[in-house]
């Protein structure tokens, strides 16, 4: 697609948005229902596409893509009225009669750039919240997952309003797309590409949401249930052959239980995939030869204690556990994004915390322990986009939790109401009545006005009385103002130079709790 054609399509979306078509909740619900309908009617086509791209099983496709999307759509349909309602906040007494509230308005025309590892979830997921918030969108599915790319390019226009949504279904380069002006860019992918996206967005001061990745650690202490920890870490790591942004990237295990933990990992992998994972219908493949070749180099970065088999033509690398890995080895520098799991010994959890603190802030962090003090200590001393206790990866399934990174692992949060707000403009509104308009607020100023203003500004009322205060002051404002007993005012330019300086009002001491 050339620049002129692309410009024309984006301008058409912008005109659609300006017309107000996308704003009514009924229109938004209709689009969400059509997305749901597409996922139900075309599930077989999506399963075939993901099997072609990644050899995903139908079970994994439903569990990690189609099923999760349907959960998000169902929640958006159920909660959209609540999400979009104005949210009232208390108004300071001296501003009454007034009502203060926040409305959530659409941003405009968005650009959504999906990722290849979960191409449906990471393309259509952001689209769910773009629709819920009332935006129009340009949708760029990931070409790397070519079969899923074609499925979305062909099917999305059949179900969505094409005046408001445009799917880029050809090889239009990202560079050309990013030259255009958008009202929001939602990007999922690598940190390297994210920097390109941010640079392009800066030209138009376009806000961005970046869902990236990083080296997410799993910490296992002496008190952990090793069998449960091993099974949950193994499942989280080897879903989609390790090509998951929140997969445990490496394990920091207390040195006293390291060998026992590795034995449990070996047992878990046997239970999951049998004696030959290559023959298992539940183990995926690497996306392409380039990614495969990068992963293959990591196999020499430590002692292979489980797995290690590979087949380049089939893009197969067995679930692999590494021990005796040097900290400066390449496998410990970049996000692995494949079925290779280094397990490192640490003296204790303080050493594990120090190790995590010395590295970039990860997208996720996983703690396996039965000791609540240890759990609290780790959570208070580390930072990550999300975290699980005695679990791995599944925090992303809870739509009420914000999903996103921090620092190098991303910016912005979505899922559930967090997604709606991420793709909306929170607009502050103060609606001030005109029936009561005291001279107190207007020049000329004097000491008497200052005293009354100080009294009013220091008054605090419970939030639930805000409506009552608005009504009372609206009706009896002048009387209330006359009854207000001014507090003493310290010397100020408004005071007479010869006036005696009043004593400051007594304030309660601030006590730290």
N, C-alpha and C positions, 0 to 999 in steps of 0.2 A: 504494500500500500504506500502510495507517495504522500508527501506532506500535505498537499492540497486536499486530497481525499480525506485524510485523517482530520485535518482542520475542519472540514465540512461536517464530518460526523460528530465531532465534539461540539461544534457550534449548534448543531441540531439538538443535541442533548441539553445544551445550555438554554436554548429557547424553550424546550419542553419544561425544564425546571422553572424558568421564569414565569411560565404560564400558570403555575400552581398545581399542575396535575398530580405531582408526586406528594403533595402535602396531606390530603385527606386520609384519615386512618383506614377508611374502607378500601382505598386504592392500595395502600401498603399491605393490608391483609390479603387482598386479591393476589398480589405478586408473591407473597409468602406461601399462600395456598398453592399457587402454580409451581413454585419450587418443590414443594412437598409432593405434588402430583408427579412431577418429573422424576423425582427420586424413586417413587413407587413404581411408576409405569416403565421406567427405563433402567431399573436396577440391574437387569441381566446384561445390558450393554455396558454399563459401568464396571460390572464385575469382570467382563471379558477384557475390557481395556486395561484394568489394573493387573489382571493376570498376564497380559501381554507385556506391559511395561516392567512390572516388578515381581511377577509370579506370585502375587498375593492370592491367598485362598479366599473363597467366598465368605467364610467365617470372619477372617481378619478384615476383609473389605467392609462387611457390615459393621463389625465391632468398632473399627477405627475411622471409618469414613461415613458411610451412608447412615448408620444408626445414630452416630453422634450428630450429624447434620439434622436429622429428623427431630432429635431431642431439642436442639437449639431453635429450630423453626417452631416446634410446638410451644416452647416456652415463650417465644416472641409473640405468637398469636394470642396466647393466654394472658400475657402481661402487658401488651402494648399500650392499652388504655392507661394503666397505672404508670408505666414509664414516661408517657408523654404528658401526663397531667402537670400543671404548674405546681411547684413546690414552694409553699409559703414559709417565710422565716419571720422572727419577731422584728418589729420596728422600734427604734429608740423612742422613748416617751416624748422627747422634745420635737419629734417629727410628726406626731399624730395630729389629726386623723389621717392615716395612710395605711396602705397595704404593700408589703414587700414580698416579692416572689420571684422565682426563677422559671423561665420557660425554656423549652428545648426545641430549637429550630434547626431545620436541615442546613447542611453546609453548602450544598450545591452539586457540582459535578465531581465525582471521585474517580481516582484511578486505583484499581485493585490489581496487584501483581502477585500471582500465586506461586507456590513452590512445588517441586516435582515429587517430593518424598511422600506427601499425602495430598495429591493434586486436587481431589474433590474437596476435602475438608478445608484445605488452606486457600482455596479460591472461592468456593461457595460460602464458606463460613463467614468471612468478612462481608460478603455480599448480603447475607441475612441481615446484618446490622446496618448496612448501608440502606437497605430497603426499609427496615423498621424505623430508621431515623428520617426517612423521606427524601433521600438523595437520588440523583441519577448517577450512573456509573459507566466507566469504560472498564472492561474486564479483560485481563491479559492472563489466560491460563498458561501454565509452564510448558514450553515446547519440548523440554528434555523428556518429559513423560508423554511421548508423542501420541500414543493411542488415547490416553485420557484427555489430552489436549484436543484431539479431533472430536471426541465424544462431546465435550463441553461446547466446543465451537459450533457443532451441528445442532445440539439439543437445546441449549439455553435460549437461543432466539425463537424456538418453537413454543416456548412456555412463558417467556417474559415479554413485557411491553417494549418493543424495539424502538419506540420513540424515546424511552428513558434509559435503555441499557444497550450497550454496544459491545459485542465480543470480538476481540481481535483474533481472527482465526487464520492468519497467514504468518509469514516470517518477518513482519514489520519489526525492525530492531528496537530494542529498548531505548537506545539513544534518541531516536526520532520521536518516540512516544513521550519521553521525558522532557523534550523541548517545549511541549505544549503546556498551557496553563491549566492547572486543576485547582479545586478548592480543598482537596485533601488527597494525599497519597497513602495507600495502605500497602506496605511491602512485606513479604515474607521471603526470607532467603539468607544468603551469607552476609557476613560483616563487610566483606570487600565490595560486594554489589551495593550494600546499604549506603556506603560512603558515596558512591556514584549517584544514588537516588537523592541523598541529602544535598549534594552539591547542585544537582539540577533543580531541586525544589527551592533552594535558597535564592535562585534568580527571580522567582516570583513570590518569595516569602510564603510558600505553600507549606502548611503544617503536614507532618508525616507521622505515621505509626509504623514502627519497625519491629517486626517479629523475627528475631535472629536465633542465635544458638549459643554455643560455648561448651566448655568442659564441665559438665554437671557431675559433682562427686557424690558417691554413696559412702557414708560413714557407718562402720559396723563396730560396736564396742563389745566388751567381754560378756555383758549381760544379755545380748541379743539372742532371740530364738534363731539359731543359725539355719535351720531348715527352712523356716518361713522367709527369713531374709534372703537366702540364696534363691528360692523359687521366685520371689517377687522381683528381685534385682534381675534375675535371668529373663523373666518375662518382659520386664520393661526394657532391658537392653536389646533382646533379640527379636522383638516385634519388628517386622519389616526389615529383617536382616540388619538391625542396628541403625537404620536410616531414619532416625527420629530425633527431632531437635531437643527433646527433653529426656532422651535415653541416658541412663547412668553412663558416664564416659569412662570413669575409673572408680575403683573401690579403695578406700583407706580402711584397712581392717586392723584391729588391735593385734599386735604380733603374737599374743598368747593364743589366739584362736584362728590364725591365718590358715594353717593347714587344714583344720577341721572345716573351715568355711569353704575352701577350695574343693574339698571332698563333697560337700553338699551341693556346690555349683555343678560339679561333674554329674552327680546323681540327678539333679533337676533337669539338666540338658538331656540326659538319657531318657528320663520320663517324658519330656516334651517332644523330642524329635527322634527317639529310638537310637539304635546303634549306628545308623547311617543317616544323618540329617539331610544329606543330598536326596534321599529317597522320600523324605517326608513331604507331604502335601502342604504342611503348615509352615515351611521355612522359605522365605522369599529370596530373591536374587538381587544382586547389585545393579543399579540403574543402567550403567554403561561401562565401556572398557576403560575410559579415562578414570572414573572413580575406582574401578576395580584395581587398576595398576597402582594407584596411590595407596590403597589399602594393603596391597600385597607387600609393599615395602615395610609396613609396620610389623609384619610377622617376624622379622629378624631383630626387632627391638627388645626382645626379652625371651625368656624360656617358655616355650609352648608346653603347657601342662594339660590342656584339653583342646581338641580340635587341631587346627592348622592346615587341614586339607583344602585344596582349591582346584578349580577348573576354569581357566580363563575363557574358553569358548562358551561355557554355560554361565559365566559371570557368577560363579559359586565360590564362596568362602565359607567354610564350616564355622559354626559358633566356636570361638577361640578364647581361651583364658591364658593370659601371660603372667608369669612371675619374674622376679629378679629384673625388673625394668629400671634402667637408669633414668633419673629425673630429667636429664638433658637429652634423652632420646626423642626422635621426631614424634613418636606416638604420644608423648606427654606434652607436646607443644601446641598442636592444633587439635580442633575437635575431630574425633575419629570418624564418626558418621558411618559406621559399619560394624560387623559382627565380631569385634575384637575388644576384649575387656581386660585391661591391666589391673592386677590386684597387688596393692602395695602395703607393706607392713608399717604400722606406726606404733610408737611407744604407748601412747594413750590418746584420749580424745583432745587434749590440749594441743598435742602435736598435730593432730588432724586439722584442728581449727586453724592453727598457724599456717599449715600447708595451704588451706583454702583461702586464707586472708591474703597470702602472697600472690595470688593469681587473679585474673580478671573475674569480675562478678558473674557467676553463671546464671543460666536461665532457670535452673532448678538445683535443689540440694536435698539429699535423702539421708535420714537418720534412722538407724536401726539400733534400738536399745530398749530395755525394760526399766531403766532408771530415769525417773522423771526429772531429777535434778540435772542429769547429764543432758537430757533432751532440751530442757530450758536453757542450759548453759550454751549448747551448740547454737540454738536458734537466736540467742541474744548476742552472740559473738560473731556471727556470720551474716552475709547478705546474699540474697539470690532473688530472681524473679518470683519463684514459688518454692515451696518446700513440702515434703511429706515426712511423716513420722511412721516408721514401720510399714512403709508403702513406697512404691515407685511409680512415677508417671501419671497415676490416676487422678491427681489433683486437677488435671486438665478436663476431666469428665464432669466435674462439678460446675455447672454453669453459673452458680451464684458466686463463684470465686473469680477474681480477676486473673486473666492469663496474659503474661507478657514478661519482658526482661527488665534488666536494670544495667546501666552502664553499657559495656560492650555487647551485652546479650539482648539489647533492644530498648525501645521506649514506647510508652503507650500500653494500655491494657484493654482487653476485650473479653467476650463471653457474657451472656446474660445482659443485665442492665448496664454493666460496665461497657459492653460493646455499643449499646444504644447511645450512651453518653459520650463515648470516645468519638463517635461519628456525628455528633450534634454540636451545635453552638449553645452553650448555657448562657442565656440572656438574662441579665439582672433587670428587674422592673420595680420601680417605686411609683405607686399610684397614690398621689397625694390629693386629698379633698380640698375644696376651696371655701367651704363654709366657715372655717376658722383660720384666720390669717393674722396672727399676732404681730404687733410692731417689734416685738422682742428680737426678731431675726434681722431686722433692717437697720441700716444707719439712720441717724447718728447713734453711735454706741456710747454708753455711759456706765458708771459703776453699778447702778441699780439693775440695769439690764444684765450686766456681767454676773451679778450675784444670783439672779433668778435663772439665768442660763446654766450656770454651774450646778445649781440645785437640780434642774431638770435633766441635765446630762448625766448626773450621777444616780438618778433614780433607776432602779432595776425592778422589773415585774416578770413573773413567770411567763413562759412562752404561751401557756394555755389561756392567759388573760389578755393576749394581744388584741383579739377581736373586741373584747369588752372595752379595753382602753380606747380603741379606735372610735367606738360608738359614743363613749362618755365624753371624750375630748371633742369629738365632732359636734356634740349637742351642747355641752356645758364648758367649752374650752375657756371662754373669757372668765367665767366664775372660778374655775379651777386655777387659772393663772393668777387671779387676785388672791386666792387662798394659799398659794405656794409661799412658804416661808423661806426667804433667801438664806443661803449659807454665807458665812463670812468669806470675804474675798481678800486674798493677799494683795500686797501693793503691786500695782500695774500701771501702765501708762494711762489707763482710764481713770485711775484714782487721783484725787487732788493731791498735790505735792505736800500740802500741809496737814492732810488727814492722817490720823493715827493708824498705824499699821495693825489690822485686825489679827487675832490669833488664828492659825490654820485650824480647819475642822479636824476633829479627832478621827483617825482612820484605824480600823483594826489591823494588827500586825499580820503580815502575810506569813503563813506557816507552811513550810514544805511538808508534804505528806509522802 
